[in-house]
Amino acid sequence: MSFNIILPNRAGTSEAETLETENNIVLIGANGAGKSRLGIWIEQKIQNSITTHRISAQKTLNIPEFAQLKNLEQAEKELLLGTSADHASIGRKIHDRWGSSPATFLLNDFDKLLSLLFAQTAERDREHTAQTKATQSYVAVPDAPIDIIVNIWSDIMPHRQLKFNDGKVLVRKEGETEYHGKEMSDGERVALYLIGQCLCAPDNAVLIIDEPEIHLHKSLVDKLWNKVEELSQSKLLIYITHDLDFASSRTDAHKFWIKSYNGNDLWEWDEVPVDDSLPNGLILEIIGNRKNIIFSEGESGSLDTTVYQLVYPDFHIIPRGGGDKVIESTKALRDNEKIHHLNTFGLVDSDYKEDEEKKAMLTHGIYTIPVAEIENLFCIEPVLRIIAEHLLLDPDQKVNEVTEYLINSLNDEFNIQVSSKSEKIVEYKLGAYSKENHNLQGLEDGLKTTLIRIDIPAIYEATESKYRKAIDEKDLQQLLLIYNRKSLLDRISGIFGLENGQYGKLLVRLLKGPKKDELIEALKQILPTINV
């Protein structure tokens, strides 16, 4: 079924837009972007033509001792309209369901939900009994919403058994005593509440769900909403969220980014662009960010991101794992005209890269740090001196000891390091292969030309000379540029009288504490200056 959903003008003017869709919708935006108010606005615009049921983020989850037993019509009106009185109507819903304050009213309707669930079961049983009497034969018993909820519950929480009995909600954990629903955890209660609300909404209705992920463990969110969507094929779900992971998980939904709320029922928003070269979750993170972007190596919470967030505070640091992903993401975003309001850069380790390769990457806004690995950054002379002084050690002595250690380690691994560096140079030159004509001969000629350019003995000799020079000159900076060993921080801990691995941990603590400014200034001396 297709639904016509009214949306405010995306440019923030007064003329509304209409979206005809069969797909669910995700409205995503930062706190303060007016997402909840937009949900209210949509509800009020469409509720006279489409049955609309909004589930507020502002709600209590108190489960009553016993659900009040009511007839089906009374229970439906109380849940959907807020009252079963004679004056109950869509026009009065803002007063009876939302207390005349739809943006801030604390919705307290768990009791109404349970009353409707039990009323639907009673109606199912009444109809089944009547059919059985009329036919005097076996009639299959259809599932009531309560039965469906129990089945969903067993799928998403297999170690907890849910039971509805005589107006009560009961739960039993595997191997434990049964307990009343009012003793459920927040996650259990909100899961029951959300499933029940969605199933109780009439067919062909629009459900507006504010913060669908709240109180739910990450491992449950996708399972729960995938199941609800599966059982709500005749309904349209509009999710309102700031959770990028949740928004990304709704793969077939229309996604709209709410940029800002300008008051007077005016919002600025736009569709989330689609780019096959960038993951959906990454696009969501990018368009919701107001700072220029640096893609870095590492993962969230890694040493790379910790350092770069401190050194480049005016940028939003997005870790992308390996250097190849940094390069790919930076190029893709710079080429994406739909996301043109941000300046994007990449930052990667030197990691055996040649100057020619670094210059080529720089044309795409991708900078290399002047050390082989991020770990080496913490071994530059200014940092070594700060750490030595903090530990009341002689800075000159410690710098010399670290330099001697690097020389000895590099000598021990000399052939491995030189051959690995040479291998990377060969790989880079092979990557420059291109055909010389659009036929078989052109392919063969292109390969011959590429191979002629690769003089392996010369590459090895030049690399060996470069490594030997850094060792002979005891050049700490050059040693850190060429020596590729991620365990370096662990290895030099003993030089400072620290246990294995403690040097790196001490550095991170000092970066977040008393030596923060000194260390950041030391790192800025060597890290690239990125100008927008």
N, C-alpha and C positions, 0 to 999 in steps of 0.2 A: 504493500500500500504506500502511496505517495502522500507526504505531508507538506503543507505550505506553512513554513515557519517565518514569522515576521522578525526581522533584525533591524536595529538602528542603522542609519547611514554610516558606512565605514569611515567616511572622511570627517565625521563629527558634525554634520549638518542635520537639519531637521527632517529631511525626507527619508522615510523608512525604506528598507529593502525587503523583498520576499524571496526566500530560498525554498524551492521545491525539491524535496529529497526523500529517498527511501532509506538512506543511511543515517546512522546515529551521528551525533554532533558532540565535539569536545570544545568547550570554551576554556582557554588556558591563559593565565596571566599572573603577574606578580601580585603580592599583597598590596592593596590600595588601588588596584586597577579598576575597581568597580565591578568585579565579576558577579558577586551575589546580587547586586542591584540590577545588573543586566538580566539575571535569571528571573527576578521579580518582574521586570519590564516585559520580558517575553511572555511570561505567564499571563499578565494582564492584557496583553495584546491579542493572544490567541484563544483564551479560555472560553470566549463566547461562541467560537466556531469549532473548537476541538476540545474534547475532555482533557484537562491538564492537571497533573498532580505534581506539585513541587515538594521535594524532600529537603528541608533546610539543613544547613550545617549547624545551626543553633538549635539544639534539641537535647532533651533529657532522655535518658535511657533507663528509667526506673520501671522495672517489671512488677506489676501488682501481685499480691499474694494469690488472688483469684481473679480471673477475667469475668466481667459482668456479662451474663448471657442475655443477648438481645436478638430481636428478629432481624432478618437479613437487610431489609430496607432501612431500618433505623441505624444499624451498624455501618452500612455503606455511607449514609449521609453524614454520620458523625466523623468518619475518617476523612472523607473527601471534601466535605463542606464545613466541618467543624461543629455542626449541631444537627440534631434531627427535629428541631422545632418546626412549626408550621411555616415560619418565615425563611427557612433554609433555602438558599439559592446561590447561584454562581456570583451574582452581584453583591451578595453579603459575605462572601468567603473571606474577603480582606478583613472584615470585622470579626466574624465568628471563628475562623481558623487561625487568623494571624493577629488577632488582638489589635487591629488598626495600625500595627507597626510591623509590616512584613519584613523589613530589613533587620530588625533587632529582636523580634519576638522569640522567646524561648519555647519552641514547639514541644508539647508534652502530650504525646498521643500514643504511647506504647500500649496503654490500656485499650484505646479505641481499635488499634490494630489487632490485638488479641481477640477482642470481642467479635470483630468481623471474621477473623479466621475460624473461630468456633461456630459462628453463625453460618458460614459457608459450608462447614462440615455437617452441621445439623440439617441444612437445606439439602445437601447431597444425600444424606441418610433418609430424609423424608421422601424425596423423589424416588430413591431406590426402593424403598419399602412399598410405595404406591405401585411402581412398575411390577414388582415381584407379585404383589397381590393380584394385579390385573391379569398377568400372564400365567400365574400359578406355575412358574418355571424359573430356572436359575437365570439371573441377570447379572452380568459382570459389574463389579463395583468400580466406578471411575475414581481416579485420584482427586481428592479435594486439595486446595492449596497447602493444607497442613501436611498431607502425605508427600507432596512435592518438596516442601521445605525439609522434611526429614530425610528425603533421598539426597538432596543437595548437601545437606549438613554432613551426611555420612561420607560424601565424596571429598569435601574440603577439610573436614575434621574427623578422620576415620577413627581416632582414638577416643571420641566423645559421642555418646549416644544421646540423641534428643528425643523427648517424648512429650506429647500433649495429652493431658488426662484430666477430665472432670474440671475444666476451667483453669488448670495449672500447667505451667511449663516446668519440666523436670529434665535434669541432665545427669548422666552418669559417665565418669571417666573410667577408662579401662582399669579394672582391679580396685576401684574405689567405691565408696558409698554414694548413692544417689543424692543429689542436692537440688534445691529449688532454683528456678531460673533467676531469681533476684540476686543470687550469689554468683552469677556468671561474671567472668572477666569483662572488661570493656569491649575487647575484641569479639567475644562470643555474643554479647548483647547487640552490638552494632551489626554483626553479620546476620543475626536473626531478624533484626529490625529492617534492614535494607532488603533482604530477600522477600520478607513478608510484604513490605510496602509495594515493591515492584510487581509481585504476583497478584496483589489485591486490586491494583489499578485495572480499570476496565479495558477490554480489547479496543484497539484503535485509539488509545490515549497517548498523550505525550507526557513523559516523566522527566522532570527537571531535577537532577540530583546534584546537590552542592557538596563538594568535598567527598567524593565516593570512596576515597582511600583512608579517611580519618579513623583512627583507632585500630586499623587492620594491619596485621603483619604483612610485610612485603610478599612473603611466600603465598599468602591467601588471596591477595587483591585480584590478580589475574584470574585465578580459578573461580572465584566467586562471580565476578562480572561476566566472564565467558559463559558461565552456566546460566546466569540471569538473562543474558542476551539470547542464548539458545532457546529459552522458554518464553521469550517476549517478542516473538517474530512479528506479531501484529501491532506492536507498540514502537514508539520512537523514544530513544533515550538521549537526553541532552545532559552531558556531564559538565560540571563546573569545577575546575581544579587548578592548582599551582604545581602539581606533582608531575615533573617531566617524564618520569618512568611510566606513570599511569597513562598519561596522554599518548606516549609513544606506543603503548601496548594495544591501544584501540586502532588496529591497523586499517580497518575499513571505514572508519568514521571521517566525516568532514572535520577538519581542525581549524579553529580560528584563534588567532592571538589577540587578546585584548590589551592594547597598548596603554590606554589611559581613559579615565573618566573625567569629563570636563564639566560635570554638573548639568542641571536642567535636562536630564535624560539624553545627554549627548556623549557618545563614546567614540574613540578612534580604535579601529580594529582592522585586521586583514587576514586573509587566508594564509595558513602555514604553507610556504612553498615546498614543492617536491623536487628533490635532486637525487638522482640514482647514485651519485658518487659520494653522497654524505648520508650517514644514518639518520633516520627520522628523529631519534632522541637528541642527536647533536644539533640538528637544525633548530629544534625547539629551544635548546639551551642558548643558541646563538641569537635568535631573533628576540628572545626575552631579555637580552643583556644590553646595557647602555654603554659599556666600556669597549674600547677597541680590544682586539683579541690577539693573544699569543698562543699558538698550539705548541705544546712541548712534549718531549718524551716522558715516559713514566706513566704511572697510574695515579688515580686520586689518592692523596695522602702520601705520595712517594717523596723521596728526597728532592727530586727535580721540581715538583710543584711547590713544595715548601719554600725552597730557595727563591724560585722565580716570583712567587706571590709577594715576597718581601722586597725583592730588588726592583720589581716592576709593579708598584702598587696602583698605577693608573691604567693597568691592563687587566683584562679578565683572562686568567690562565686556564687553558683547557688541555689536560693530558690526553695523549692519543696512543700511548703504548710505545711502539717502536718508531725509529726515525723515518721509515718509509711511509707510515701513516701520517706523520707530521707533514711531510712533503706533499703527500696526496691531498690531505685536507686543506692545507694552505692554498695550493693551486686551485682546488675546486671552489673554495669560497671566494677567492679573488676573481674567479671567472664567472661567478653567479651574480647576474645583474639584479636578481630579485632581492638579494640581501646586500644592498649597495651602501647602506648607511654606516658600515663599520670598516675600519682599516684592519687588515688581518696580516699577521706575521707568523713565522715559524722559528723555532729555536731547537737545534739539534746538537748532539755531541760531535766532536771532530772525528773520532772513531775511524782512523786510517784514511780519512778523506784527503784528496789532493787539492792543492790551491785552485786548480782549474775547475774542479767540481764545486768547490765552495763559491767561487765567483759566479758560476752558472746558477747555483741555487739562490744567490743573493739577488739576481734579477727577478726572482719570483717572491722576494720578501722573506727568504729563509736564511737565517743567520746561523753560524756555527760558533759554539763556545771554544775558546782557544786551549782546550785540554781534551784528552782522548775520551774521558768519561766524566760524568757529573761528579763522581766521587773524587776525582783528581782536583776538582775545584777547591776542595777543602784542604788541599796540600800546598796551595800557593804560599809563597813566603810571607805576605802580610797576615794571612790567617794563622800560619804556624806560629808566628810571633805573638799574636793575641792569645792563642791557647797556652803557649809557654808562660807568658806573663800571668795569665789567670791561675796557672798551677804553680806559680812561684819558681819557675825553672828559667835557666839561661836561654833566651831566645836565639842568640847566635849559635850556641852549641846545638840546640834542637834542629835548627834549619840545616846545619852541616850534617847532623846524624841522619835526618830524613833524606837529604841529598845522597849521602853515601849508601844508605839503604836502597834507594832507587837504582843507583849505579850497580850495586852488587846483584840486585834482583834482575835487572835488565841483562846483565852479563850472563846470569844463569839461564835466562830464557832467550838469549840473543837470537839464535837461529829461528826459534818459534815466532818471535815478534817480527823479525825482518821478513820471513817468508809470508806471514799473515798480512803484513802491510803490502808486500809485493802482489799477493793474491788479489787484494782489494783494488789495486791499481789496474791489474789485468781485467778484472770484472768490469771496472768502470769503462775501460777502453773498448771492451767487447760490447758494452751497452750502446756505443756510438755506431754500431753496424747499421748500414742502410743499403738497400739495393741500388745498383747504378742504372738499371733499366727495368722496364716492366715485362721481363721474360726470364727464362731459365738462366740465360747467359748473364743477365744483369744481376741476378741473385748470386751467382758464383763469383762474378767480378767484385761485387760488393764485399763478399766474405774475404776474398784475396786481399783487397785493399785494406780491410780492417786488420787482418793478420799481419800484413807487412808493417803496419804502424806499431805493432806490439813486439818490442824487442825485449824479451824476458831477461836475458843476461844484463842488458843495460839498466833495466828497471831494478833488478836485484842489486846490482852494484851501486846505483845511486841511493837506494834505500839503506843499504848497509853503511855507506859513507855517512849518510845523515845521522844514523843511530850512533855510529862510532864517534862522530864529532860532538854530539850532545854529551856522551859519556866522558870523552877526553876533556871537554871544557867545563865539565861539572855544572852544566847549565840547567838549573832546576826547572825553569819554565819550559824549556825544550823537552826535558825528560817527561814532564807531565803531559805534554802535547803528544808524544809518540808512544808512551808506555800505556798499553791498553790492558788494564787488569782491574776489574770491579771490586776485588777484595782488598784494594790498597788501604782503605781506611782501617779495616780490621788488622792488617799487617803492621801498621805503624803505631798501634795503640801502646805496645810495650815500650816504645821509645819515650813515651810521656808518662811511664809508670802506671799505665791503665791496663785493665784486663782486656782480653781479646774482644774487639767489637765495641768497646766503650768510647773510643775517640769520636766516632760518628755520632753516638747518642749524646755525648757531652756537647758537641757542636750544635746540634739541633736545640738542645735546652738553652744554650747561650744565645742562639739566634732569636729565641722567643723571650729572652730575659735580659739580664744586665748588660750583656755585650752586643745586644742587637744592633745598635747604631754603628759601632766600630766594625763589626763583621760585615754589615751591609755595605759600608763604605769600602772595605777591603775587596769585596766581591765586585763592586761596581768598577773598580780599577781595571778589571780584566774582562768582565762580561760586555757584550756588545751594547752600544748605545742605540736604542731603537727610537727613531724620530718619526712621528706621524706626519 
